[in-house]
Amino acid sequence: MTLEGKVKYIKVVLNLPLNQSFAYKVPAEVSSRVKIGGKVLVPFRRKILSGFVVDQIEREQSRGNLKEIIKVMKDFPPLSNSFIELGKWISDYYYCSLGQALHSIFPIQETFRIQRSKESERKTSAGQKFGKLSSRVGKNNESVFFLKEKGVFLFKTEDNEKRKSLYLPLIKKTLERERQVILIVPEISYLPILEELIHSYYEGEIAILHSRLSSKQRYEEWCKISRGEVWLAIGTRSAVFAPFSRLGLIIVEEEENSAYKQIEVPRYHLRDVAIKRAEIEDFSVVLFTASPSLESWHRAKRGIYKFVEFSRNDSKSRQVRVIDMRKEKDRIFSLTLEEEIEKNLEEDNPVLLFFNRRGFANFLLCHECGKVPRCPNCDISFTLHLRGKLTCHYCGYEEKAPRVCPSCKGSYVRGVGLGTEQLEIEVKKKFPKACVRRGDLDIINSSLLYKKLRSDLIEKKIDILVGTQLIIREEILSCIGLVGIILADGLLNLPDFRAGEYLFQLLTKIKRLMKPQGRLIIQTYNPTHYTIEALAGKEENFYEREAQIRKDLEYPPYLHWVRILLEGKIKTKVEETAEALREKIEGEGIEFLGPAPCPFAKIKEKYRYHLVLKDKNLSSIRQILEKKLNPLFSGIQGVRGIVDVDPLRTM
């Protein structure tokens, strides 16, 4: 939208934590190029910043002498009215400034000269060429039937191939209606497989959007989409902001994946932003899952989402066996797991042993005085690695493991607990003829090393793979006939109320991605926990039990939570700020937890306290934040306040 009049005054929002706009004067020679949603360079204090134009104002509405804008960034297509509306919703819901929200929608800071060929220009005018999928994709697929009405659909299926086959008819039907499609996945590693699958049926160009693109690559993809040269985009979280003008469908794979929650400002959740965009632009969203998040399960039960469950194609079900480690003599290998490993080695079937803790031992302990060396930056116990190295997995600080205790000078200093390095050594001792490989961040720290691991596994150069969550991928697990969970209790007992849900989703994912007729052996000291029992029995039991516990304790999704994290280098100042915040919130008629030290109370030299506000009405919490939080932080130096709406992590 172009602004009106010869002399213009505009409101601009900046990528700053200031929930306000700033007035600027527009020079007459550039006034015709200034548009609502357009990007401009402006002076702000002693800096030059980029901002988005959000309004035109009369001169009388501003006070003082206004500064002029420096430049209209004409190579940036203006944000549409629907994007500005979406940005306002993100700002309001996730408690950030409108400027921060709009800059997350279009994060590119610089322009690039893009060469456009004549062929590209011809494609732009012939948009329908991009709207066709091969006739090999069936028209009467069962997934298409449900798109006769708009809304949010939760599609549940454990069959991985089935899930992919459902994408294509959905995309085909949407393109036939001359509407565009976004397919979103949680990790970059998913993209090559999906791109290959879709290209085998789709003749048009596909836009690829993810965080590892350079600014220039991202700008090129954005421009191709905004010019109408591309009708289909696949990507990770930020792909939800692809600037399609005729968007007809967003597909979200693994909607339960925690990677969809952004950890930087604005701390939005992809699922909810996609649904809000669909509401603004009037199209449907399809969420795919094998084990839905409790939020989505709850919304489906209430009829907010339309729930559709697809049966598994293969009749060869994966077997689940739970082992009570209280009855076992060996702390690592139960008799059942050992026998199954031997059997699979004889049959030349690769085995995966999962343990989600790196290093040789959990920590180093002096058995004489009980002291444990801790990271000076994070106040978290070091992880002991091979070759006598102590490492903090939060800030990366390293030091040599002492031979004598620094506190009491005692010589009985030993590693306690288990890590993947020690597990690898124990596996080699137990199965000396097997080729054992380890897969964790200490070993697999590049895409080339990951590809080498994958190819060696496919070529059966690996008999037993020891690894962490890094290797829980389709291309790895599809080669595996036996998965042993060495100790499920480590994930189950994390200091987070979602720990059971995360473990259930992880084990469900492993179960569905491994070979047909594969076996999953779960070793635990708590075999009767409902999370583990449900996996071996009826999965719906987990959701019903977990939902009842959350309801009784007033946890999400039954109440909104807003976490306020306070961090600073001076512990007393953080504590004082936390106490001042508690005093301000008391008497406001809202429930809250804390303030208290975080489970990890010091990370990267910063002390951390948190407080959680909870209420059924999120607007009530926002009013208190604006009334109490903003005035508090305006006068405090050295303490950073972070507001996280609907947090997924509380550690």
N, C-alpha and C positions, 0 to 999 in steps of 0.2 A: 504494500500500500504506500503510494507516494504522498508526502505531506503537501499541504496546500499553502498558498500565499508566497509572497516574494521574500520577506524577511521572516526567518523561522527561528523558533526557540524550541529546543527538544529536551526530553528527559532520557538519560542514559543510565543503564545499570552496569556495574563493574563486577569483575570476578573477585570480590572482597566480601568478608563476613559482615557487611553493613546492609541491613535490610531497608534500603532507601535508594531512590534514584537521584541523579544530579543534573542540574539544568546547564545547558550550553547554548551558545549562539551559533547559528549556521551561516557562514559567509555566503553572499548572494551567488557567487560563481559556482558553488557546488550544491546549491539548494535543490536543484532538480534531481540530483542523484541520491538524496537522503530519503530512506524509506523506513517505515516501521518494520522492525525485525532485522534491519541492516546493521552491519558492523562498522564502527568508527574508531579512530584513534583520538584520544582526548588528553589534555593535561590534567593531572590530578596531584595536587601538592607539588612535590618536586619530581614526579615521575610522568611518563607517558604510558597510558594504559589503553587497552582495547575494551570496548563496551558495545552493548546492543541498544539500539534506539527503541524505546517502548512507548513514547507518547510525544505529542506536540503540545506546547503550552503557549499561553498568551504572555506577553512581556510583563504584565502587571502581576502575574502569579509568582514571579521570581523576585528576589531581593538582592541588591548590590549589583556590582558590575560583573556580568557573565563573561567567562572565557570562551573563546571560539574553539570549535572542534579543529583538529589538526589535519585529519584526512578521512575521506570516505573510502572504505576498503571495498572498491567496486567489484573485485574478483570473488567476493564471497556472496553467494546467493542469499538473499534475506530469509530469515526464518519465517515460516508461514504463521498465520494466525493460530492454527491448531497447535503448533509447537510452542508459541508464546503462552497459550492457554495451558498446555501440558507443563511448561516451565513454572507457571504460577501455582499449579497444583503441587508439583514437586517441592517448591519453596515452602508452601504452607504445610504440607503433610510431613516432610522430613526436616523441618525447622532449619532452613538455610536461606540465604538471600536469593532473590530472583536472579541477580547477576551470576551467582554460582551455579544455579540451576540451568540457565541458558548456556553458560560456557561448558557445562557437561554435555548438553545436547549437541553443541558444535564446538569441540575443544581445540580445533586447529588455530594456531596463533599467527601463522604467516601464509602468504599467498605464493603460488608457483605458476610459472607460465606453462600452460598445458597445450601441447600441439594437438589439434583436432584434424583428422583426415577427412577427405570428402566422403569416404565410405562411412565414417562415423556419423557425419551429418545426414546422410541418406537414411541410416538406421534410425536416427532420431525421429524423422518424419514418418517412418513406417513402423510405428510402435507396435502394431499388432504382430509383427514378426516375432517379437519377444514373448508373445502370449500363447505359445503353443508347445505342448509336450507331445512326445511321440504317441501314436495310436496304439503302441504296444502296452500302454498303461490302460487297464480296463476302466470302463466308464461306470460300471455298476458295483464298484468296490463298496464294502459295508461302511467305511469311514465317511464317504461322501454323503450318505443318506442323512447324517445328523446335521449337516450344514445347511439344511433347508431353512432353518431359523438361526438368527444371530444370537450370540451369547458367548459364554466361557464354557468350554468343554474339557473335562478331565478324562483322558483316554488312558486306561490301565491295561498293560499287557506285559507279561514277563518274557515273551518271545522276542529276542532282539531283532531277528530277521523280519518278523511280523511288523514290528514298529517301523522299520525302514520302508516296508512295502506300503504302509499306510500313508507315508508322507506324499508319495507320488500322485495318487488320485486327488488328494486334497489340493496339492499345487496345481494339478491339471485343471480341476474344476474351477479354481479361482482365476487362473489365467484365461480360461475360456470366457469368463465373464468380463474380461478386459480389466481385471484388477491385479494389483501387484502383491508379492509375497515376501515375507521375511521368515527365515528359519534360523532359530537361535539354539546354540549348544553351549554347555558349560565350560568346555576347555578347547584350546586351539588344536589339540591333537585329534579331535573329532573331525575337523574340517576336511582334510585331504580325502578321507573315505567317503564322506557325504558328497563332496564336490565330484568325485569320480562317479558315484552312483547316479547323481542327477544328470551329469553330462552325458551319460550313456542313453538318456531318454530326451534330453533337452538341447535344442539346437542353438539357443540364444546365449548371450554372455551372462555370467553370474558375477555379481559383486561380492567380494570377500572383505569382511570387516573384523579386525581384531587388534589387540593392543600392541602386537609386535610389528605392525606396519609403521613405516617411517611417516613423518608428517606429510611428505609429498605424496606417498602412496595413498594415505588416508584421504587427502584432499582430492586426488584424482578419482577415487571411488565415489566420494561424496558428489563431485561434479557430474560424473556419469549418471548417477541415480537422479540427481535433481534436474538434469536435462532430458530425462526420459529415455536414455540409451539402454538402461538395464531395467528389467521387470522382476528380477528375482535376486535376493541377497541372502547370503548365509554368513553367520558370524557368531561371535561371543556377545557378552552382555551389552556392550555399547551399540550393537547392531539394531537395537530397538529404536534408535533415533535415526535410522536410514531415512533420507528425505523424500520418500515416495509421495507423490501427489494423489495417487489413486490406490492406496493400500487397501487390500481386501482380506488379508489373513496374516496372523503371526502364529507360527508354530514354535513351541518351546519344548526342547528335549530335556529329559530328566529334571522336571520342574522342582524336585526336592533338593537339588544340588545347592550346597551352601555357597558355591562360587557366584551365584546370582545376586548375592548381597554385596554391594560396594562398600569398601572399608574407608574410602576417602569421602570428603564432602563433594556432592550431596550423597549421604549414605542410603541410597534408594535400593529397593529390591526389584529386580528385573521383572518378575512376574506381575507385581502390582502396577508398575509403570506401563507394561504392555497392555494390561486390562484397562487402565485409564485412557491410554491412547486409543484403544478400540472404542471406548465409550464416546470419546470426543469425535472420532472420525467415522463411527458407525460401521464396524466390521467385527469379525469373530476372532477369538483366540482359542487355540487348541493346545492344552498342556498334556504332554506325554509323561508317563511315569510307570515304574514297576512297583514302587513303594512310596506312595504320596507323602508329602509333608503333612504334619498333623493339621496345619492351617488349611490346606486344600481338602483333606479328608473331611474336616469339620464343615467347610463351606459346601462340599458336595452333599453331606448329610442334611444340611439345612436347605438344599435346593438352590443355592446361589450359583453353583456350578452344575452343569449337566454331566452326570457321571456315566461313563460307558466302559464296560470291562470286556476285553477280547480274550478268548480262550487261547491257550498255548497250542501251537500246531503239532509239536512232537509229543509223542506219548511216552518217551523215555525220560522219566522224571529224575532229577538229581536227588540223591539220597543225603539226608542230614543225620549225623550221629553226634550226640552230645556226651562228652566224657567228663566224669566227676574226678577232678585231679586230687581230691582229698583221699581217694582210695588208691592212688598210684604212688609207687616208690620213687620213680624218676620225675624230677620237677619239670623236665622239658618234653620227654617222649612218653606218652602213655603206651601201654602194650598194644592197644588197638591201632594207634597211629603208626607205631614201629612196624607192625605186621602189614598194614596197608601200604606203607612205603616200600617194603621188601617186595610185595606182590606187584606193585606198579613198576618197579625197577625191572623185575623179571619180564614183564609184558612190554617193556620199552615205552612206558607212558611217563611223560614229565610230571614232576610233583612240585607244587608250590607250598612253601611254609611261610605263613604270614605272621609277622610280629612288628607292630608299628612303633618301634623304638630303635633309633640308631645307636651306634657306639658299641663298646665292649661291655660296659656295665652302667647301671643307672646313675651311680654316684660313687665317690671314693669315701671310705669311712675309716677313721682311726678307732680300732677296737679297744684302745686303752682309755681314751678320754671321751669318745663319742662324737668328736668334731667332724664336720663334713665341709670340705672346701667349697666355697661359693663364688660365683662371678661377682667382681667388685662393681660392675655396672648394673647388674640386674638382681642381685641378692637371690639368685636361684642356683641350686646345686649344679656343679659342672657334670657333664657326661664324660665318663672315662672312655677314651679310645685306645686302640692298639698303639704300640710304640710309646707308651707313657704320656699321652697327650690328653689334657683336660680342655674341653670345649664347651662354650655356652652356645646353645642352639637358638638363642634369641637375639644376641647382638654379634655373635661370631668371635668374641674374645677367646684367646687361647693362651695356655701356659703349660709348662712341663709339670707332670705329676710328681709330687714330692716323694722321696723315699722314706723320709721321717716326718712325723706330724709337726706342722708349723706351730701348733699350740702347746703340746706337751713333750715334744721331741721323742715320742714313742715310735718304735720301729714296726709295729703291727698295723700297717696301713694297707687296706685291701679294697678292691672293687666289690660293690654289692648290687645285686639285681642282674638283669639280662638285657643285652642289646643284640642287634643283628650281627655285629662282628663276632661276638662270643657264640651266638647261635650257629653261624657258619662253621666255626671251628668244631663245635660239638657234633654237627651233622657230618663233617668229614671224618671225625673219629668213629662215629657210629656206623657210617656207610663208606668205608675206605675206597671201594671200587667205583663209587658214583662220581660223576663230574658235577661238582657243586659250584654254583655261582651266586653272588650276592647282588641285589638290586635295590639300592637306596641312594639318597642324595650325595653321600660321600663317594659313591662309585659312578652313578649315572648322573653326571652334571652337565650333559650336553645332548642335543638331539642326535648327534652322530653315534654317541655311546648307546643311547636308547635303541636306535635302529640296529646296531650291532647285536645288542642283547636279544632283540626281537627275532632277527634273522637266525641267530644261533639256536634259539628255542625252536623255531620252525624246522630247522635242519636237524633237530634232535642232537645237538652238540652239548646240551645241558640236560642232566638227569634230575637234579634237585635245584630249584631256585628259591633262595631265601630273600625275602623282601618286605618292604613297607607299603604304605598306601600308594606310593609312586607307581607301582607296577600293577595296580588293580585297574587294568585296561582291557578292552575287548580283545585286542589283537594278542595279548598275552594269555588271558584266561581261556580263550577259545582253543588253545593248545593243551590245556591242563585237564587231566582226568581225576586228580586228587588234590584237594586243598586242605591243609591243616592249619587251623587257627591255634597258634601255640598257647596263647593265654588271652581269652576274651575280656578278662576282668580289668585289664589296663584301660581299655576304652570305656567300659561300662561304668567305671568309678571315677571318671573325670569330674572336677567340681563345676558341673554345668547341668542345669535341669534338662537339657536336651540330650544328654549323653546316651540314654537308652534308645532314643529315636535315631541318633547318628549310627550307633552300632547296628541296629536293626536294618537300616537302609544299606549300610556297607555289606553286611552279610547277605542280604537279599540280592544285592548287585553281584557279588561273587557267585552266588548260587545260580543266577540266571545266565551269566556269561561263560561259565565253564562248559566243558564238553557234555553232550547228552550222555546219560547214564554215569555221570561223574559222581564223586563222593566228596562231601564237605564234612570234615571232622572238627568239631568245636571243643577245645579243652578249656575248662573253667572250674573255679572253686565255688561257683554259685549256679549250679545246673538248673535249679528250680526258679530262677528269675524269669519273669513273664516275657521279657524280650527274647530270651533264648528258647524258652518253651514254645513261643508262638512261631518261631522260625521252623522248628521241627514239626509243628502241628498246623493249626489254623491261624493264618496271618492276621485275620480280622480281630482275633483276640488281643493282639498287641495294641491295636488302635483303640479298642473299647476300654482296655485297662489304663492305657496311658492317658486317654481323654478324661477318664474319671478322676485320676490323680491330679491332672492339671486343673480341672474344674474345682476340686476340693481345695486346692492350694491357691486358687485365683492366679494361675499362670496363663500365658498365651496358649491358645487363641481365645480364651474366655475373657481376658482383659487385655487392653493395650499396655505394653511396657515401654517406658522411655528411660533409657540409661544415661545418667550424667557421669562422665568419667573426668576426674580431676587429676592432673599430673604436673609435677614440677620438681626441680632439683633440690629444693629445701623442704625437708620432711615436715617441719613444724608449720611452715606456711601452707602446705597442702592440707594438713590436719585442721588448721584454723579456718581455712576456706570451707572445708567440708562441714565443720561445725556451724559456721555462719550460714551455710546453705540450709542445713537442717532447721535452724532457728527460723529462717525466713519462710520455709515451707510449712512448718507446724502451724496449725490453726487455719489452714486454707481448705480444710475439709476434703483432703485427698490422701489416699493411702500411699505409703512409700516404704521402701526397705533401705536400711543403712542410715547414714553413710558408714562404710567399713572399708578396710584395706582390700584391694582386689586379691583374688587367689594368687596371682603373680604380682606381688606388692611393689616390686621395683624392676623396671626394664629400661635398659639403655640409659642408666644414671638418673632416671626419673621415678620418683615415688608416686604411687597410684592409689587413689581412693575412688569409690564409686557409690552412687545412690540410684535407686530405681523408683520412678513414679509409676503408679498403676491406676488405671481407671477404664471403665467401659467406653467413655467418651474422650476421644483424643483431643478434641477442641478444648476441653476443660484443662487438660495438661498443658496445652500450648498457651492458654491464657496465664497460667501460673508461671510458666517459663518466661514469658514476655514481661510479666509484672515483677518477678523476683530475681530471675537469673540475669537478665541484661543489666539492671542496675548494680548487681553484685560484682560482675566481672568488669564493668567499666572502670572500677576503682582499684583493681587488683593487678599487681605486676608479678610476674614469675610463676603464675599458675595458669595452666591452659585448661579450659573447659570444653569437653567434647559431648555433643548431644547425639545419641543414637536412638532413633525411633524404630520400634519393633526389632530389637537387637537379636541376632542369632547366636552371638557369643557373649558370655558374661565373665570371662576370665581375665 
